[in-house]
Amino acid sequence: METKTTSVLNELIEINNDRVAGFEKAIADINDENIDLKELFQRYAAQSRENSQELAALVGSEGGDVETGTSVSGSLHRAWIDVKALFGGSSRESILSEAERGEDAIKKAYRDALEDIELSGNARAVISRQQSGIDAAHDEVKALRDAAK
């Protein structure tokens, strides 16, 4: 049964899946001079896999059907990364700028989810805890991007 809580949780699952796919795409395209970013992006992809699993368990406990795919906007974002790579957007700064743009999107999704007054207390607690990790990742990517300028 779809409830407001399961709908919000499924949206967060989708954006976490988008994040995993985006970081995996970036990892595959990173050249040797930015090898340190591969480890960072692998850590963030793992973070989102864990987030998705935890959110999926919540959806199940709420009696809903779990979303397993990615969003249309996430697919468009990854396609844009592909086009950018073709035109030379593989500098450290451009990689980190694109990563920060993705982190901005997931950070907003978590903030929006927590603003939903219909969210169950259990879901709110999990989302709030996950948001702390998302915010820390965003800040780290932003700091690295600023240093690359």
Sine and cosine of phi, psi and omega as CSV:
sin_phi,cos_phi,sin_psi,cos_psi,sin_omega,cos_omega
0.00,0.00,0.79,-0.62,0.01,-1.00
-0.99,0.13,0.85,-0.53,0.10,-1.00
-0.88,-0.48,0.11,-0.99,0.04,-1.00
-0.87,0.49,-0.66,0.75,0.00,-1.00
-0.89,0.45,-0.73,0.68,-0.02,-1.00
-0.92,0.40,-0.54,0.84,0.05,-1.00
-0.90,0.44,-0.72,0.69,0.02,-1.00
-0.89,0.45,-0.70,0.71,0.01,-1.00
-0.88,0.48,-0.68,0.73,0.01,-1.00
-0.91,0.42,-0.58,0.81,0.07,-1.00
-0.89,0.46,-0.65,0.76,0.03,-1.00
-0.93,0.36,-0.57,0.82,0.08,-1.00
-0.88,0.48,-0.72,0.70,0.00,-1.00
-0.86,0.51,-0.72,0.69,-0.05,-1.00
-0.95,0.32,-0.51,0.86,0.12,-0.99
-0.92,0.39,-0.63,0.78,0.07,-1.00
-0.90,0.44,-0.63,0.78,0.08,-1.00
-0.87,0.49,-0.68,0.73,-0.02,-1.00
-0.89,0.45,-0.70,0.72,0.04,-1.00
-0.86,0.52,-0.76,0.65,-0.03,-1.00
-0.88,0.47,-0.65,0.76,0.02,-1.00
-0.90,0.43,-0.71,0.71,0.01,-1.00
-0.93,0.36,-0.59,0.81,0.05,-1.00
-0.90,0.43,-0.63,0.78,0.06,-1.00
-0.90,0.44,-0.71,0.71,0.01,-1.00
-0.89,0.45,-0.67,0.74,0.01,-1.00
-0.85,0.52,-0.69,0.73,-0.01,-1.00
-0.91,0.41,-0.49,0.87,-0.08,-1.00
-0.99,-0.11,-0.16,0.99,-0.06,-1.00
-0.95,0.30,0.73,-0.69,0.03,-1.00
-1.00,0.04,0.11,-0.99,-0.13,-0.99
-0.88,0.48,-0.49,0.87,-0.03,-1.00
-0.93,0.36,-0.29,0.96,0.03,-1.00
-0.89,-0.45,0.51,0.86,-0.08,-1.00
-0.85,0.53,-0.51,0.86,0.00,-1.00
-0.89,0.46,-0.44,0.90,0.01,-1.00
-0.95,0.31,-0.44,0.90,0.01,-1.00
-0.87,0.50,-0.72,0.70,0.00,-1.00
-0.89,0.46,-0.69,0.72,0.02,-1.00
-0.87,0.49,-0.74,0.67,-0.03,-1.00
-0.93,0.36,-0.54,0.84,0.08,-1.00
-0.90,0.43,-0.64,0.77,0.03,-1.00
-0.90,0.44,-0.67,0.74,0.00,-1.00
-0.94,0.33,-0.59,0.81,0.07,-1.00
-0.89,0.45,-0.67,0.74,0.03,-1.00
-0.90,0.44,-0.63,0.78,0.04,-1.00
-0.86,0.52,-0.70,0.71,-0.02,-1.00
-0.95,0.31,-0.54,0.84,0.09,-1.00
-0.88,0.48,-0.71,0.71,0.03,-1.00
-0.90,0.44,-0.68,0.73,0.03,-1.00
-0.85,0.52,-0.73,0.68,-0.02,-1.00
-0.88,0.48,-0.68,0.73,0.00,-1.00
-0.89,0.46,-0.69,0.73,0.00,-1.00
-0.92,0.40,-0.66,0.75,0.02,-1.00
-0.92,0.40,-0.62,0.78,0.03,-1.00
-0.89,0.46,-0.64,0.77,0.05,-1.00
-0.88,0.47,-0.62,0.78,0.04,-1.00
-0.91,0.42,-0.68,0.74,0.03,-1.00
-0.86,0.52,-0.71,0.71,0.02,-1.00
-0.88,0.48,-0.66,0.75,0.00,-1.00
-0.94,0.35,-0.38,0.92,0.05,-1.00
-1.00,0.03,-0.03,1.00,0.03,-1.00
0.99,0.11,0.28,0.96,-0.03,-1.00
-0.99,-0.15,0.15,-0.99,0.09,-1.00
-1.00,-0.02,0.72,-0.69,-0.09,-1.00
-0.99,0.10,0.72,-0.69,0.09,-1.00
-0.98,0.18,0.75,-0.66,-0.04,-1.00
-0.89,-0.45,-0.08,1.00,-0.08,-1.00
-0.99,-0.14,-0.26,-0.96,0.08,-1.00
-0.92,-0.40,0.21,-0.98,-0.03,-1.00
-1.00,0.04,0.30,-0.95,0.06,-1.00
-0.89,0.46,-0.69,0.72,-0.02,-1.00
-0.90,0.43,-0.57,0.82,0.05,-1.00
-0.91,0.41,-0.63,0.77,0.05,-1.00
-0.90,0.43,-0.65,0.76,0.04,-1.00
-0.90,0.43,-0.64,0.77,0.02,-1.00
-0.88,0.47,-0.70,0.71,0.02,-1.00
-0.91,0.42,-0.60,0.80,0.05,-1.00
-0.90,0.44,-0.62,0.78,0.03,-1.00
-0.90,0.43,-0.63,0.77,0.06,-1.00
-0.87,0.50,-0.67,0.74,0.02,-1.00
-0.87,0.49,-0.72,0.70,0.01,-1.00
-0.89,0.45,-0.69,0.72,0.00,-1.00
-0.87,0.50,-0.67,0.75,0.01,-1.00
-0.88,0.47,-0.60,0.80,0.01,-1.00
-0.90,0.44,-0.49,0.87,-0.06,-1.00
-0.97,-0.23,0.40,0.92,0.15,-0.99
1.00,0.03,0.32,0.95,-0.01,-1.00
-1.00,0.05,0.72,0.69,-0.04,-1.00
-0.93,-0.38,0.32,0.95,0.08,-1.00
-0.94,0.34,0.36,-0.93,0.01,-1.00
-0.82,0.57,-0.71,0.71,-0.02,-1.00
-0.89,0.45,-0.68,0.74,-0.03,-1.00
-0.93,0.36,-0.60,0.80,0.06,-1.00
-0.88,0.48,-0.74,0.68,-0.03,-1.00
-0.95,0.33,-0.54,0.84,0.06,-1.00
-0.90,0.43,-0.68,0.74,0.01,-1.00
-0.93,0.37,-0.64,0.77,0.05,-1.00
-0.89,0.46,-0.65,0.76,0.01,-1.00
-0.91,0.42,-0.60,0.80,0.03,-1.00
-0.88,0.48,-0.67,0.75,0.07,-1.00
-0.91,0.42,-0.64,0.77,0.03,-1.00
-0.92,0.40,-0.57,0.82,0.09,-1.00
-0.86,0.51,-0.66,0.75,-0.05,-1.00
-0.92,0.40,-0.70,0.71,-0.03,-1.00
-0.95,0.31,-0.56,0.83,0.04,-1.00
-0.88,0.47,-0.68,0.73,0.03,-1.00
-0.91,0.42,-0.65,0.76,-0.01,-1.00
-0.87,0.49,-0.67,0.75,0.03,-1.00
-0.92,0.38,-0.67,0.74,0.02,-1.00
-0.88,0.48,-0.71,0.70,0.02,-1.00
-0.89,0.46,-0.65,0.76,0.00,-1.00
-0.87,0.49,-0.68,0.74,-0.04,-1.00
-0.95,0.32,-0.31,0.95,0.04,-1.00
-0.99,0.16,-0.20,0.98,-0.02,-1.00
-0.96,0.28,0.90,-0.44,-0.07,-1.00
-0.95,0.30,-0.29,0.96,-0.02,-1.00
-1.00,0.03,-0.02,1.00,-0.04,-1.00
-0.93,0.38,0.70,-0.72,0.01,-1.00
-0.92,0.40,0.41,-0.91,-0.02,-1.00
-0.88,0.48,-0.67,0.74,0.01,-1.00
-0.89,0.45,-0.71,0.70,0.02,-1.00
-0.90,0.44,-0.66,0.75,0.00,-1.00
-0.86,0.51,-0.66,0.75,-0.01,-1.00
-0.90,0.43,-0.70,0.71,0.00,-1.00
-0.91,0.41,-0.72,0.70,-0.02,-1.00
-0.89,0.46,-0.66,0.75,0.01,-1.00
-0.89,0.46,-0.68,0.74,0.02,-1.00
-0.91,0.42,-0.70,0.72,0.02,-1.00
-0.90,0.43,-0.58,0.81,-0.01,-1.00
-0.86,0.51,-0.59,0.81,0.02,-1.00
-0.86,0.51,-0.69,0.73,0.04,-1.00
-0.92,0.39,-0.63,0.78,0.04,-1.00
-0.90,0.44,-0.70,0.71,0.01,-1.00
-0.88,0.47,-0.66,0.75,0.01,-1.00
-0.90,0.44,-0.66,0.75,0.03,-1.00
-0.89,0.46,-0.71,0.70,0.03,-1.00
-0.84,0.55,-0.73,0.68,-0.04,-1.00
-0.90,0.44,-0.58,0.81,0.02,-1.00
-0.93,0.37,-0.69,0.72,0.02,-1.00
-0.89,0.45,-0.69,0.73,0.00,-1.00
-0.88,0.48,-0.69,0.73,0.01,-1.00
-0.89,0.45,-0.66,0.75,0.04,-1.00
-0.91,0.41,-0.65,0.76,0.04,-1.00
-0.89,0.46,-0.71,0.71,0.02,-1.00
-0.88,0.47,-0.62,0.79,0.01,-1.00
-0.93,0.36,-0.45,0.89,-0.04,-1.00
-0.99,0.16,-0.20,0.98,-0.04,-1.00
-0.93,0.37,0.00,0.00,0.00,0.00
